[in-house]
Amino acid sequence: MQFRDLKKQYEVLKDEMDKAVLDVAGSGKYINGPWVKELETELAEYVGVKHCISCANGTDALYIAMMAWDIKEGDAVFVPDFTFFSSGEVVSHAGGTPIFVDVDRKTYNIDPSSLVDAIEKVISDGKLEPKVIVSVDLFGLPANYDELQKISDKYGLKILEDGAQGFGGEINGRKACSFGDIGTTSFFPAKPLGCYGDGGAIFTDDDELAMKMQSIKVHGKGKMKYDNVRIGLNSRLDSIQAAILQVKFKAFKEYEVADVNKAAKKYDELIKEKLGDKIIIPFIPKGYLSSWAQYTIQLKDKDTRDSLQSALKEEGIPSMVYYPKPMHNQEAFEIKGEYEFNTEGTDALCDTVLSLPIHPYITEDDINTVVSAIEKNLK
Ligand SMILES: *Cc1c(COP(=O)(O)O)cnc(C)c1O
């Protein structure tokens, strides 16, 4: 059994995919070919924003946003404590200070009341200036934007929506990557919408910001190619990845998001039936839709989680611990001790979460096998 079966997806899309790849190979337009612009237009329309700017990966997408807002030394950027490293790395890279905020144990996303506490602490401390909230749509579920918007309005902060795992998610019909002042995503193969290598995209409604970010991703270009008005990056999405994404995006819209939701529902039902309340299943608030980058359950404690994971492995069932270590404990961020925040939610999750195999092509049989194996091995 595969954790996320990308080969199976390729088999389903093979004819179209092979043609797309060979079209690019035969075109000679390997950089900035027509596929890139076409894809950007399709993605912007789907997300419901004016601008989509493709780039080399999801980390660059976040970093370009940091650069566009001129995040620098002395700036505080609020980041969930429970996320992938990139969400905080880009802040340090820009010279700012990431302030890690506890997450909600039910949704796995940034906890609004902990966020307010963190902002208040930074303000009263007076050393850093609060600038941006990085809201991560973890495991496919959009963050709590009703509350985050109120907080950002109150304190005059920008929202950077890290939708690397959230692309395809929704709140009341509105699409993920449209909630932040800037939204970003990643096309790393295992993300909800992935390519066959690295890729990323940035979304915004703001014309001026879009122009600035377009410039940053091309060496800070000005009016023409050899006119450079700022220090930028070289961060392109390759033509071949854009062509691959066009094929995958069609499947994503037509049935993959719906099918992965069916798979999640099947897990929910089987787990409730066979395991009752022995394990906690993912919580999706009313009106929210997840794109299920992960299906993440919570066990009673670390021993139970670790022994279950080993037992599943012996039966050939892959599972992952996203994430075993909170951001505030990462050696790379040397800000420990400066601020003391509550990290209860994140600490508990790091010890108890387990992500199970899920993807749009998983069969009911596979889901049955996983849940039966959990039932058999859960102590
Ligand atoms: C994967 C991921 C990123 C980084 O994306 P890359 O394309 O691998 O650079 C950033 N944030 C989150 C939450 C991610 O899961």
The ligand as an SDF file (V2000), in Angstrom:
LIG
                    3D

 15 15  0  0  0  0  0  0  0  0999 V2000
    5.3530   21.7390    1.6900 C   0  0  0  0  0  0  0  0  0  0  0  0
    5.1170   22.9350    2.4920 C   0  0  0  0  0  0  0  0  0  0  0  0
    5.7940   24.1490    2.2270 C   0  0  0  0  0  0  0  0  0  0  0  0
    6.9390   24.2540    1.2710 C   0  0  0  0  0  0  0  0  0  0  0  0
    6.6860   23.8730   -0.0330 O   0  0  0  0  0  0  0  0  0  0  0  0
    7.9240   23.4570   -0.9870 P   0  0  0  0  0  0  0  0  0  0  0  0
    7.3080   23.4600   -2.3550 O   0  0  0  0  0  0  0  0  0  0  0  0
    8.3670   22.0970   -0.5560 O   0  0  0  0  0  0  0  0  0  0  0  0
    8.9820   24.4750   -0.8510 O   0  0  0  0  0  0  0  0  0  0  0  0
    5.4560   25.2610    2.9780 C   0  0  0  0  0  0  0  0  0  0  0  0
    4.5050   25.2080    3.9290 N   0  0  0  0  0  0  0  0  0  0  0  0
    3.8500   24.0640    4.2250 C   0  0  0  0  0  0  0  0  0  0  0  0
    2.7990   24.0900    5.2860 C   0  0  0  0  0  0  0  0  0  0  0  0
    4.1400   22.8900    3.5250 C   0  0  0  0  0  0  0  0  0  0  0  0
    3.4880   21.7650    3.8290 O   0  0  0  0  0  0  0  0  0  0  0  0
  1  2  1  0
  2  3  1  0
  2 14  2  0
  3  4  1  0
  3 10  2  0
  4  5  1  0
  5  6  1  0
  6  7  2  0
  6  8  1  0
  6  9  1  0
 10 11  1  0
 11 12  2  0
 12 13  1  0
 12 14  1  0
 14 15  1  0
M  END
$$$$
